[in-house]
Amino acid sequence: MGKNVQETMTSPLVWHPQTPAEAWHLKQTHGMDGVYISGGTLLRTHWESGSAAMPKHLIDLSAVKGLNEMRVGETGLLIGGQMSLQACRTNDFLLCHFPMVTEAIRGIAAPSIRQLATIGGNVASHIGDSLPALLAYDAEVIWFNGTAEQRDMLADWLRFANDSSHGMERLLLGIQLPFYGQSEAGEDDADSEQAAVSKIRRFCAYHKVGRREAFTPSVVTGAINGALSNTGIVKEIRIALGGGQTIPLRLEDLEKELTGEAVDPKLLQHAYNRILQLYEPREDLFASAGYRKKTAANVIVSELWKAARNEAQTGGGSVCS
């Protein structure tokens, strides 16, 4: 591993580990004085605003091999944590199969920032605008635990975000997005596939609500991903909400309550009320918790209503991967 020593003693030492094990060792050596860094765009805003102190050691992950690439596997898409947001934003495969992720990235900062910022940094921040979209796709995270790679559901990984025994020690390596709607091994009957498609309609939507249209922190970020039968019954659904300094989460209780039910005014009202109960955003100077709750409920219920209306008008098909 290498080290760049800055000219002044007040500047941090920048380390360039070549492997996850080296990066981990550096973090254990320097403890709270060392910080993992990717593009560094979010961390830089914290240092410049004075909300966080400049650390003595920066552990630059850009030289760790294999993290700056995207790989298509049999069961899903693996996105290396060091891929820039812009590289993800312009990737045709990601756009085709996971459009909410590219839509989420489109609203993050300015293009010049997206050239530097990484998907791993956005996820590791625990509040990145990409997180609701990733949660709605049932994403997994791959991280290094000190001895080996470990996989966890992103939803579970985020639950430990404020746990000092897990949070800053976790070295994120990549994100896995699973493929859905694929035939089981050996089942490639075109007629059966067409019959299944005709009965199920997939839908998804991502929204970032800010205080203005351009480069702005989010008030609410929300994603919904699901499937309806041709009779308007919810076959599956995932709902994720975040925004501002709120760590995004899946509304799993509501998802269970909606599954198997017909989308009608009563169900939409139930969904609205439950979002007000389950979503617990952090308020700040820009928006109260109550405003964020109502905005989130309106966003999700509106998309569920539109999906059911489209189903009634078209009688089936697919509108989202």
C-alpha positions as semicolon CSV with decimal commas, in nm:
position;residue;x (nm);y (nm);z (nm)
1;M;0,000;0,000;0,000
2;G;0,116;0,355;-0,060
3;K;0,100;0,684;0,127
4;N;0,089;1,044;0,007
5;V;0,214;1,289;0,268
6;Q;0,076;1,640;0,227
7;E;0,299;1,946;0,262
8;T;0,140;2,070;0,582
9;M;0,090;1,879;0,902
10;T;-0,273;1,989;0,918
11;S;-0,360;1,807;0,596
12;P;-0,458;1,440;0,624
13;L;-0,242;1,153;0,515
14;V;-0,391;0,978;0,211
15;W;-0,350;0,602;0,193
16;H;-0,402;0,392;-0,121
17;P;-0,470;0,029;-0,027
18;Q;-0,478;-0,226;-0,307
19;T;-0,711;-0,481;-0,144
20;P;-1,010;-0,477;0,092
21;A;-0,793;-0,641;0,358
22;E;-0,538;-0,358;0,338
23;A;-0,812;-0,097;0,359
24;W;-0,964;-0,273;0,658
25;H;-0,628;-0,296;0,833
26;L;-0,572;0,077;0,788
27;K;-0,912;0,155;0,935
28;Q;-0,844;-0,066;1,236
29;T;-0,503;0,095;1,282
30;H;-0,625;0,456;1,273
31;G;-0,971;0,408;1,419
32;M;-1,176;0,727;1,439
33;D;-0,884;0,921;1,291
34;G;-0,922;0,732;0,961
35;V;-1,207;0,756;0,710
36;Y;-1,283;0,550;0,401
37;I;-1,317;0,779;0,100
38;S;-1,434;0,727;-0,257
39;G;-1,521;1,034;-0,463
40;G;-1,528;1,234;-0,140
41;T;-1,797;1,474;-0,258
42;L;-2,031;1,433;0,038
43;L;-1,753;1,418;0,296
44;R;-1,606;1,735;0,151
45;T;-1,930;1,926;0,206
46;H;-1,927;1,816;0,570
47;W;-1,569;1,933;0,620
48;E;-1,624;2,265;0,444
49;S;-1,941;2,339;0,638
50;G;-1,779;2,252;0,968
51;S;-2,030;1,978;1,048
52;A;-1,746;1,723;1,061
53;A;-1,376;1,756;1,138
54;M;-1,115;1,680;0,874
55;P;-0,972;1,337;0,965
56;K;-0,603;1,273;1,005
57;H;-0,609;0,980;0,761
58;L;-0,802;0,928;0,437
59;I;-0,825;0,568;0,315
60;D;-0,875;0,607;-0,060
61;L;-1,062;0,306;-0,202
62;S;-1,017;0,397;-0,569
63;A;-0,717;0,163;-0,612
64;V;-0,891;-0,147;-0,472
65;K;-0,914;-0,386;-0,765
66;G;-1,249;-0,493;-0,909
67;L;-1,465;-0,223;-0,753
68;N;-1,491;0,002;-1,058
69;E;-1,690;-0,230;-1,282
70;M;-2,036;-0,371;-1,343
71;R;-2,093;-0,744;-1,397
72;V;-2,401;-0,931;-1,517
73;G;-2,451;-1,269;-1,349
74;E;-2,712;-1,540;-1,374
75;T;-2,919;-1,406;-1,088
76;G;-2,847;-1,036;-1,087
77;L;-2,638;-0,730;-1,166
78;L;-2,333;-0,653;-0,952
79;I;-2,234;-0,286;-0,934
80;G;-1,890;-0,215;-0,793
81;G;-1,890;0,041;-0,516
82;Q;-1,630;0,257;-0,693
83;M;-1,839;0,309;-1,007
84;S;-1,914;0,676;-1,051
85;L;-2,273;0,795;-1,040
86;Q;-2,236;0,922;-1,395
87;A;-2,116;0,581;-1,519
88;C;-2,423;0,423;-1,358
89;R;-2,650;0,696;-1,492
90;T;-2,544;0,633;-1,853
91;N;-2,528;0,253;-1,841
92;D;-2,781;0,111;-2,088
93;F;-2,821;-0,222;-1,908
94;L;-2,896;-0,054;-1,575
95;L;-3,140;0,181;-1,745
96;C;-3,322;-0,106;-1,916
97;H;-3,353;-0,340;-1,619
98;F;-3,345;-0,110;-1,316
99;P;-3,474;0,227;-1,438
100;M;-3,552;0,365;-1,093
101;V;-3,182;0,357;-1,004
102;T;-3,082;0,568;-1,303
103;E;-3,376;0,801;-1,236
104;A;-3,262;0,844;-0,876
105;I;-2,904;0,916;-0,982
106;R;-3,024;1,171;-1,237
107;G;-3,144;1,392;-0,952
108;I;-2,826;1,370;-0,742
109;A;-2,617;1,688;-0,746
110;A;-2,479;1,831;-1,072
111;P;-2,317;1,638;-1,362
112;S;-1,968;1,749;-1,258
113;I;-2,025;1,607;-0,909
114;R;-2,167;1,281;-1,049
115;Q;-1,843;1,231;-1,241
116;L;-1,659;1,206;-0,908
117;A;-1,918;1,071;-0,665
118;T;-1,957;0,694;-0,646
119;I;-2,255;0,466;-0,599
120;G;-2,076;0,311;-0,302
121;G;-2,033;0,649;-0,138
122;N;-2,400;0,730;-0,191
123;V;-2,503;0,404;-0,026
124;A;-2,244;0,418;0,253
125;S;-2,369;0,765;0,351
126;H;-2,689;0,588;0,468
127;I;-2,899;0,880;0,339
128;G;-2,818;0,879;-0,034
129;D;-3,101;0,947;-0,277
130;S;-3,029;0,620;-0,461
131;L;-3,122;0,413;-0,155
132;P;-3,505;0,406;-0,186
133;A;-3,473;0,287;-0,548
134;L;-3,222;0,018;-0,449
135;L;-3,443;-0,092;-0,159
136;A;-3,744;-0,121;-0,388
137;Y;-3,542;-0,359;-0,608
138;D;-3,453;-0,579;-0,306
139;A;-3,084;-0,494;-0,339
140;E;-2,810;-0,667;-0,145
141;V;-2,481;-0,516;-0,033
142;I;-2,145;-0,690;-0,043
143;W;-1,903;-0,573;0,224
144;F;-1,578;-0,679;0,385
145;N;-1,601;-0,781;0,750
146;G;-1,231;-0,804;0,821
147;T;-1,172;-1,159;0,702
148;A;-1,407;-1,221;0,409
149;E;-1,679;-1,075;0,190
150;Q;-2,025;-1,077;0,343
151;R;-2,368;-1,030;0,185
152;D;-2,667;-0,870;0,351
153;M;-2,996;-0,736;0,231
154;L;-2,962;-0,360;0,199
155;A;-3,267;-0,313;0,422
156;D;-3,096;-0,510;0,701
157;W;-2,763;-0,334;0,645
158;L;-2,923;0,007;0,689
159;R;-3,076;-0,094;1,021
160;F;-2,725;-0,093;1,169
161;A;-2,643;0,251;1,028
162;N;-2,642;0,417;1,370
163;D;-2,482;0,124;1,551
164;S;-2,128;0,230;1,641
165;S;-2,020;-0,135;1,649
166;H;-2,114;-0,176;1,281
167;G;-2,155;0,159;1,106
168;M;-1,820;0,317;1,021
169;E;-1,633;-0,014;1,033
170;R;-1,817;-0,168;0,737
171;L;-1,623;-0,156;0,411
172;L;-1,875;-0,152;0,125
173;L;-1,758;-0,333;-0,189
174;G;-2,062;-0,345;-0,414
175;I;-2,437;-0,367;-0,464
176;Q;-2,623;-0,666;-0,609
177;L;-2,955;-0,609;-0,789
178;P;-3,151;-0,933;-0,841
179;F;-3,332;-1,017;-1,161
180;Y;-3,704;-1,080;-1,129
181;G;-3,948;-1,243;-1,369
182;Q;-3,686;-1,491;-1,490
183;S;-3,783;-1,847;-1,574
184;E;-3,668;-2,123;-1,343
185;A;-3,387;-2,339;-1,474
186;G;-3,512;-2,554;-1,757
187;E;-3,839;-2,363;-1,798
188;D;-3,824;-2,167;-2,121
189;D;-4,168;-2,237;-2,264
190;A;-4,261;-1,921;-2,457
191;D;-4,634;-1,992;-2,434
192;S;-4,619;-2,024;-2,055
193;E;-4,416;-1,704;-2,030
194;Q;-4,663;-1,514;-2,247
195;A;-4,954;-1,644;-2,041
196;A;-4,788;-1,528;-1,719
197;V;-4,714;-1,181;-1,862
198;S;-5,074;-1,139;-1,974
199;K;-5,197;-1,190;-1,617
200;I;-4,942;-0,976;-1,435
201;R;-4,854;-0,611;-1,483
202;R;-4,536;-0,479;-1,324
203;F;-4,507;-0,114;-1,226
204;C;-4,250;0,105;-1,058
205;A;-4,185;0,471;-0,988
206;Y;-3,924;0,682;-0,812
207;H;-3,976;1,038;-0,691
208;K;-3,750;1,296;-0,532
209;V;-3,938;1,589;-0,386
210;G;-3,716;1,889;-0,322
211;R;-3,759;2,253;-0,233
212;R;-3,686;2,347;-0,594
213;E;-3,636;2,159;-0,921
214;A;-3,259;2,201;-0,956
215;F;-2,968;2,078;-0,744
216;T;-3,122;2,056;-0,397
217;P;-3,137;1,833;-0,091
218;S;-3,443;1,610;-0,091
219;V;-3,746;1,661;0,129
220;V;-3,876;1,312;0,047
221;T;-3,741;1,034;-0,172
222;G;-3,976;0,747;-0,244
223;A;-3,987;0,435;-0,458
224;I;-4,257;0,180;-0,527
225;N;-4,212;-0,144;-0,719
226;G;-4,479;-0,408;-0,760
227;A;-4,709;-0,621;-0,969
228;L;-5,085;-0,624;-1,020
229;S;-5,306;-0,900;-1,155
230;N;-5,537;-0,827;-1,444
231;T;-5,816;-0,788;-1,188
232;G;-5,627;-0,522;-0,990
233;I;-5,504;-0,746;-0,708
234;V;-5,167;-0,658;-0,559
235;K;-4,948;-0,964;-0,623
236;E;-4,629;-0,816;-0,478
237;I;-4,511;-0,473;-0,372
238;R;-4,211;-0,297;-0,222
239;I;-4,229;0,055;-0,083
240;A;-3,925;0,251;0,033
241;L;-3,902;0,604;0,171
242;G;-3,620;0,837;0,271
243;G;-3,526;1,200;0,223
244;G;-3,315;1,465;0,391
245;Q;-3,124;1,317;0,685
246;T;-3,367;1,026;0,719
247;I;-3,217;0,679;0,676
248;P;-3,439;0,514;0,411
249;L;-3,645;0,210;0,502
250;R;-3,885;-0,039;0,353
251;L;-4,244;-0,020;0,478
252;E;-4,263;-0,397;0,516
253;D;-4,574;-0,400;0,736
254;L;-4,767;-0,201;0,479
255;E;-4,636;-0,421;0,197
256;K;-4,781;-0,728;0,371
257;E;-5,112;-0,553;0,429
258;L;-5,146;-0,455;0,062
259;T;-5,044;-0,790;-0,088
260;G;-5,345;-0,993;-0,200
261;E;-5,582;-0,697;-0,182
262;A;-5,768;-0,519;-0,460
263;V;-5,670;-0,159;-0,520
264;D;-5,978;0,048;-0,444
265;P;-6,047;0,376;-0,259
266;K;-6,061;0,198;0,076
267;L;-5,720;0,037;0,025
268;L;-5,568;0,364;-0,095
269;Q;-5,694;0,542;0,218
270;H;-5,551;0,262;0,430
271;A;-5,214;0,296;0,258
272;Y;-5,215;0,673;0,313
273;N;-5,293;0,640;0,683
274;R;-5,036;0,367;0,738
275;I;-4,759;0,569;0,573
276;L;-4,830;0,849;0,818
277;Q;-4,785;0,595;1,097
278;L;-4,485;0,398;0,969
279;Y;-4,267;0,662;0,804
280;E;-4,068;0,854;1,065
281;P;-3,865;1,125;0,888
282;R;-3,625;1,359;1,059
283;E;-3,735;1,719;1,045
284;D;-3,503;2,012;0,990
285;L;-3,516;2,383;0,914
286;F;-3,651;2,316;0,565
287;A;-3,943;2,082;0,634
288;S;-4,132;1,948;0,934
289;A;-4,182;1,578;0,996
290;G;-4,555;1,620;0,938
291;Y;-4,502;1,778;0,597
292;R;-4,263;1,501;0,494
293;K;-4,510;1,234;0,607
294;K;-4,798;1,379;0,406
295;T;-4,579;1,433;0,100
296;A;-4,456;1,073;0,113
297;A;-4,808;0,937;0,154
298;N;-4,935;1,141;-0,141
299;V;-4,647;1,025;-0,364
300;I;-4,688;0,653;-0,292
301;V;-5,069;0,644;-0,298
302;S;-5,076;0,840;-0,624
303;E;-4,845;0,589;-0,792
304;L;-5,046;0,294;-0,663
305;W;-5,365;0,452;-0,793
306;K;-5,207;0,521;-1,134
307;A;-5,084;0,161;-1,159
308;A;-5,433;0,027;-1,086
309;R;-5,592;0,269;-1,334
310;N;-5,346;0,168;-1,606
311;E;-5,421;-0,198;-1,536
312;A;-5,793;-0,138;-1,583
313;Q;-5,733;0,047;-1,910
314;T;-5,479;-0,191;-2,068
315;G;-5,577;-0,526;-1,922
316;G;-5,225;-0,648;-1,850
317;G;-4,867;-0,621;-1,969
318;S;-4,550;-0,484;-1,823
319;V;-4,443;-0,124;-1,771
320;C;-4,136;-0,168;-1,553
321;S;-3,854;-0,418;-1,515
